[in-house]
Amino acid sequence: MPDKAVRIHRAGEPARGARPVLLAIAGDSAAGKTTLTEGLVEALGRDRCVSLCTDDYHRYDREQRRTLPFTALHPDCNYVDIMEQHLQLLATGAPILKPVYDHATGLLARPELVEPNDFVIVEGLLPLHTKLARACFDVTVYLDPPEEIRRGWKVQRDTRKRGYTTEQVLDELEHREPESEAFIRPQRQHADIVVRFAPIPGRADPPSTPLSVELMLRPTVRHPDLGAVLAPGMRKAVHLKLARDTDGRPVDTLHVHGYVPEEDSLAVERAIWASTGQPGPGPECLGQLGPGIRSEPLAITQLLLLHHVLEAAR
C-alpha cells in the first residue's frame, strides 16, 4: 500500500499528459511587462494561454501599506511562499486558487481559479526572486528600460489610470528606490533574455520615432537561428553584436532599430515567424502600444519570445 503522500500526489496529478510551458517576465513597476504580455497572450490564443501577475500576491492592501516600513516591492510585503507553491502547481499542470490585488482600488479582491493551458505567462515584480520560483520557468525575461524612461511611463500610467498626481508618483518612486535596487534589479542576472527599450544614443530622431530595443541573449537557453533575420537585406532593421554581460562574459546582443521604414521591420518579422514553423502569416496583434499605435521593435521582441515558448512546447 503506497503511503499517504504518494496517494495524495497521484490523486492530484493533472489528467492531461503534457505540462504547460511557463514564461516569466520580470521588471520594475511600469517597465512594460503587461504590454509585452498582452500581445503574447493574444498571439498564442486565449484558449491556449493564460497569464497572471505576481503583484496579486501582495499581503497588504494600499491603505495598510501606508503604515508599514516597506513598500510593495519588498518580499515581506508579498506571499512569496504561496507564489512559489502556485508556480510549482502550474508547472505540473494543476489549477490554483490565485489571490487578486486590484490596482484600480488598491484592495485585495476575491481569489480566482486559474486553470493552466498550454502556455502560462507570469509577469510582475518578483517572479524571479527565489531559486524555487525560477526553477518553474522554461524561459525567463527581465525588462530593463532606462530609469528616466520607466519613470516617465509610471507617471503617465499612474496619473491616467490609478488616480495619482504627478507629485505623488514621483514621491513614491523615490520611496521605492532602495527596494528596487535591493530586490527588483537583482532579478536581471537570472534572466535568459534581458530586454531594453530605449532611443539610440546620438541619434536625433523625431519624437514620434518608436523606441529601439536591445535584447541580451544569454546562453542559458537555446536561441533561434538568426541567420535569416541577419541577412544583408535586413541589417537596416536589426544587427547582432558581441557584448559583455555584467559578469564580464561575452554575450550576443540583438539590436532592433525603431527608426527604419516599416517594410524593413516587417521583413524581419516574417523571417522570425517562418522560423517558428507555424502556418500562415504572423499574428497581427503584436507590437500594439495602444489603439492605432504600433511598435515594430516590440513586435519583433514578442515574436522572438513566441519562438522560445513554441520551441519549448515541442
C-alpha positions as CSV (number, residue, x, y, z in Angstrom):
1,M,0.0,0.0,0.0
2,P,1.6,3.3,-1.0
3,D,1.9,5.8,1.8
4,K,-0.5,8.7,2.1
5,A,1.8,11.3,0.5
6,V,2.2,9.2,-2.7
7,R,-1.6,8.6,-2.9
8,I,-2.2,12.3,-2.5
9,H,0.3,13.1,-5.2
10,R,-1.3,10.6,-7.6
11,A,-4.8,11.9,-6.9
12,G,-3.6,15.4,-7.7
13,E,-1.9,14.6,-11.0
14,P,-3.3,16.5,-14.0
15,A,-5.5,14.5,-16.3
16,R,-3.6,15.6,-19.5
17,G,-0.1,14.3,-20.2
18,A,1.8,17.4,-21.4
19,R,2.8,20.1,-18.8
20,P,2.4,23.7,-19.8
21,V,5.3,26.0,-20.8
22,L,5.9,28.7,-18.3
23,L,7.4,32.1,-19.3
24,A,8.4,34.7,-16.7
25,I,8.5,38.4,-17.4
26,A,10.0,40.3,-14.5
27,G,10.8,44.0,-14.0
28,D,10.1,47.1,-12.0
29,S,6.8,48.9,-11.9
30,A,5.8,50.4,-15.3
31,A,8.7,48.7,-17.1
32,G,6.3,47.4,-19.8
33,K,5.6,43.9,-18.5
34,T,1.8,44.0,-19.1
35,T,2.2,45.4,-22.6
36,L,4.6,42.7,-23.6
37,T,2.4,40.0,-22.0
38,E,-0.9,41.1,-23.6
39,G,0.5,40.8,-27.1
40,L,1.9,37.3,-26.4
41,V,-1.4,36.1,-24.9
42,E,-3.4,37.3,-27.9
43,A,-0.9,35.8,-30.3
44,L,-0.9,32.4,-28.6
45,G,-4.7,32.5,-28.2
46,R,-6.7,32.8,-25.0
47,D,-7.8,29.2,-25.4
48,R,-4.2,28.1,-25.2
49,C,-2.6,30.7,-23.0
50,V,-3.3,32.2,-19.5
51,S,-1.4,35.0,-17.8
52,L,-1.1,36.0,-14.1
53,C,0.6,38.8,-12.2
54,T,2.7,38.1,-9.2
55,D,1.6,41.5,-7.8
56,D,-1.6,39.6,-6.8
57,Y,0.4,38.0,-4.0
58,H,0.6,41.3,-2.0
59,R,0.0,40.6,1.7
60,Y,-1.5,44.1,2.4
61,D,-3.8,46.5,0.6
62,R,-2.8,50.0,-0.3
63,E,-4.1,51.6,2.9
64,Q,-2.4,49.1,5.1
65,R,0.9,49.6,3.4
66,R,0.9,53.3,4.4
67,T,1.7,52.3,7.9
68,L,4.4,49.7,7.1
69,P,8.2,50.2,7.0
70,F,8.5,48.7,3.5
71,T,6.8,49.0,0.1
72,A,5.0,46.5,-2.2
73,L,8.4,45.8,-3.8
74,H,9.7,44.1,-0.6
75,P,9.4,40.3,-0.4
76,D,8.0,40.7,3.2
77,C,5.1,42.6,1.6
78,N,4.2,39.6,-0.5
79,Y,3.2,36.0,0.0
80,V,6.3,34.7,-1.8
81,D,5.9,31.2,-0.3
82,I,2.4,30.9,-1.7
83,M,3.6,32.2,-5.1
84,E,6.3,29.5,-5.2
85,Q,3.7,26.8,-4.4
86,H,1.4,28.1,-7.1
87,L,4.1,28.2,-9.7
88,Q,5.0,24.6,-8.9
89,L,1.4,23.6,-9.3
90,L,1.0,25.4,-12.6
91,A,4.3,24.0,-13.9
92,T,2.9,20.5,-13.4
93,G,-0.5,21.4,-15.0
94,A,-2.5,21.7,-11.8
95,P,-5.0,24.6,-11.2
96,I,-4.6,27.2,-8.5
97,L,-6.9,29.5,-6.5
98,K,-4.9,32.7,-7.1
99,P,-5.3,35.8,-4.8
100,V,-6.2,39.1,-6.6
101,Y,-5.0,42.6,-6.0
102,D,-7.0,45.3,-7.6
103,H,-4.6,48.1,-8.8
104,A,-7.5,50.4,-9.5
105,T,-8.8,50.4,-5.9
106,G,-5.7,49.2,-4.0
107,L,-7.8,46.5,-2.4
108,L,-7.4,42.7,-2.1
109,A,-10.3,41.1,-4.0
110,R,-11.9,37.7,-4.2
111,P,-9.5,34.9,-5.3
112,E,-9.9,33.4,-8.8
113,L,-9.4,30.0,-10.2
114,V,-6.6,29.7,-12.7
115,E,-6.5,26.6,-14.9
116,P,-3.2,26.2,-16.8
117,N,-3.4,25.8,-20.6
118,D,-0.6,25.0,-23.0
119,F,1.2,28.2,-22.0
120,V,1.4,30.2,-18.8
121,I,2.9,33.7,-18.7
122,V,3.8,35.1,-15.3
123,E,4.6,38.8,-15.1
124,G,5.3,41.0,-12.1
125,L,7.7,42.5,-9.7
126,L,9.2,39.3,-8.1
127,P,8.7,36.2,-10.3
128,L,12.5,35.5,-10.4
129,H,13.2,36.5,-6.8
130,T,13.8,33.0,-5.4
131,K,15.6,29.9,-6.7
132,L,12.5,27.8,-6.3
133,A,10.4,30.2,-8.4
134,R,13.0,30.4,-11.1
135,A,13.1,26.6,-11.4
136,C,9.5,26.6,-12.5
137,F,10.1,28.5,-15.7
138,D,11.1,27.3,-19.2
139,V,12.1,30.8,-20.3
140,T,12.8,33.9,-18.2
141,V,12.8,37.6,-19.3
142,Y,13.8,40.8,-17.5
143,L,12.6,44.2,-18.7
144,D,15.3,46.8,-18.2
145,P,14.4,50.2,-19.7
146,P,16.5,53.3,-18.7
147,E,15.3,54.7,-15.4
148,E,14.2,58.1,-16.9
149,I,12.0,56.3,-19.4
150,R,10.5,53.9,-16.9
151,R,9.7,56.8,-14.6
152,G,8.0,58.7,-17.4
153,W,5.9,55.6,-18.1
154,K,5.0,55.2,-14.5
155,V,3.9,58.9,-14.1
156,Q,1.8,58.6,-17.3
157,R,0.1,55.3,-16.2
158,D,-0.5,56.1,-12.6
159,T,-1.9,59.6,-13.2
160,R,-4.2,58.4,-16.0
161,K,-5.3,55.0,-14.7
162,R,-4.8,55.0,-10.9
163,G,-5.8,58.4,-9.8
164,Y,-2.4,59.7,-8.5
165,T,-1.0,63.2,-9.1
166,T,2.4,63.5,-10.7
167,E,3.9,64.6,-7.4
168,Q,2.6,61.5,-5.6
169,V,4.1,59.2,-8.2
170,L,7.5,60.9,-8.1
171,D,7.5,60.8,-4.3
172,E,6.6,57.1,-4.4
173,L,9.4,56.4,-6.9
174,E,11.9,57.9,-4.5
175,H,10.4,56.0,-1.6
176,R,10.7,52.7,-3.5
177,E,14.2,53.2,-4.9
178,P,16.1,51.4,-2.2
179,E,13.9,48.3,-2.6
180,S,14.1,48.5,-6.4
181,E,17.8,48.3,-6.0
182,A,17.7,45.5,-3.4
183,F,15.0,43.2,-4.7
184,I,13.9,44.1,-8.3
185,R,17.1,44.8,-10.3
186,P,19.0,41.7,-9.0
187,Q,16.5,39.5,-10.9
188,R,18.1,40.8,-14.1
189,Q,21.1,38.4,-13.6
190,H,18.7,35.4,-13.6
191,A,17.0,36.2,-16.9
192,D,17.7,34.2,-20.1
193,I,16.8,37.4,-22.1
194,V,17.2,41.0,-21.0
195,V,15.1,43.4,-22.9
196,R,15.9,47.2,-23.0
197,F,13.6,49.6,-24.9
198,A,15.4,52.9,-25.4
199,P,16.3,55.5,-28.0
200,I,19.6,55.0,-29.8
201,P,22.3,57.3,-28.3
202,G,23.5,60.1,-30.6
203,R,20.6,60.0,-33.0
204,A,18.3,63.0,-33.4
205,D,15.2,61.1,-34.3
206,P,11.8,62.8,-34.3
207,P,9.8,62.4,-31.0
208,S,7.3,60.1,-32.8
209,T,10.0,57.6,-33.6
210,P,9.4,54.2,-31.8
211,L,12.0,53.2,-29.2
212,S,14.6,50.8,-30.4
213,V,15.2,47.6,-28.4
214,E,18.3,45.8,-27.3
215,L,17.9,42.1,-26.4
216,M,20.7,40.4,-24.5
217,L,20.5,36.7,-25.4
218,R,22.2,34.7,-22.7
219,P,23.3,31.1,-23.5
220,T,21.2,29.7,-20.7
221,V,18.5,28.7,-23.3
222,R,18.8,27.8,-27.0
223,H,18.0,30.8,-29.0
224,P,16.6,30.6,-32.6
225,D,19.0,30.6,-35.6
226,L,19.0,34.2,-36.6
227,G,20.8,33.6,-39.9
228,A,17.7,34.5,-42.0
229,V,17.0,37.6,-39.8
230,L,20.6,38.9,-40.2
231,A,20.7,38.5,-44.0
232,P,22.2,41.6,-45.7
233,G,18.9,42.9,-46.8
234,M,17.6,43.1,-43.3
235,R,20.6,44.7,-41.5
236,K,19.0,48.2,-41.5
237,A,16.4,46.9,-39.2
238,V,18.5,44.5,-37.0
239,H,22.1,43.7,-36.2
240,L,23.9,41.4,-33.8
241,K,26.8,42.4,-31.6
242,L,29.0,40.6,-29.2
243,A,28.9,42.5,-25.9
244,R,29.9,41.9,-22.3
245,D,27.5,40.7,-19.7
246,T,27.5,42.0,-16.1
247,D,29.9,39.2,-15.1
248,G,32.3,40.1,-18.0
249,R,31.4,37.1,-20.1
250,P,30.7,37.6,-23.8
251,V,27.1,37.5,-24.8
252,D,25.1,38.1,-28.0
253,T,23.1,41.3,-28.1
254,L,20.4,41.8,-30.8
255,H,19.6,45.4,-31.7
256,V,16.3,46.2,-33.3
257,H,16.0,49.7,-34.7
258,G,12.9,51.8,-34.3
259,Y,13.8,54.4,-36.9
260,V,13.8,52.2,-40.0
261,P,10.9,52.0,-42.6
262,E,8.1,49.7,-41.6
263,E,8.6,47.4,-44.5
264,D,12.2,46.6,-43.4
265,S,10.9,45.6,-40.0
266,L,8.1,43.6,-41.4
267,A,10.6,41.5,-43.5
268,V,12.4,40.7,-40.2
269,E,9.1,39.7,-38.6
270,R,8.2,37.4,-41.5
271,A,11.6,35.7,-41.2
272,I,11.2,35.1,-37.5
273,W,7.7,33.8,-37.8
274,A,8.8,31.4,-40.6
275,S,11.4,30.1,-38.2
276,T,8.7,29.0,-35.7
277,G,7.2,26.6,-38.2
278,Q,3.8,27.9,-37.7
279,P,1.4,28.1,-40.7
280,G,0.1,31.3,-42.3
281,P,1.2,34.9,-41.7
282,G,2.4,36.1,-38.3
283,P,-0.1,37.4,-35.7
284,E,-1.3,40.9,-36.4
285,C,-1.9,41.6,-32.7
286,L,1.9,42.0,-31.9
287,G,3.6,45.4,-31.3
288,Q,0.5,47.1,-30.1
289,L,1.1,50.1,-27.7
290,G,-2.5,51.3,-27.8
291,P,-5.3,51.9,-30.3
292,G,-3.7,52.6,-33.7
293,I,-0.2,52.7,-32.2
294,R,2.3,50.0,-33.2
295,S,5.9,49.5,-32.4
296,E,7.9,47.2,-34.8
297,P,10.7,46.6,-32.2
298,L,8.1,45.5,-29.7
299,A,6.5,43.2,-32.4
300,I,10.0,41.6,-33.1
301,T,10.6,41.2,-29.4
302,Q,7.3,39.4,-29.0
303,L,8.0,37.2,-32.0
304,L,11.3,36.1,-30.5
305,L,9.6,35.2,-27.3
306,L,6.9,33.3,-29.2
307,H,9.6,31.3,-30.9
308,H,11.0,30.4,-27.5
309,V,7.7,29.2,-26.0
310,L,6.6,27.4,-29.1
311,E,10.0,25.6,-29.2
312,A,9.7,24.7,-25.5
313,A,6.3,23.2,-26.2
314,R,7.8,20.9,-28.8
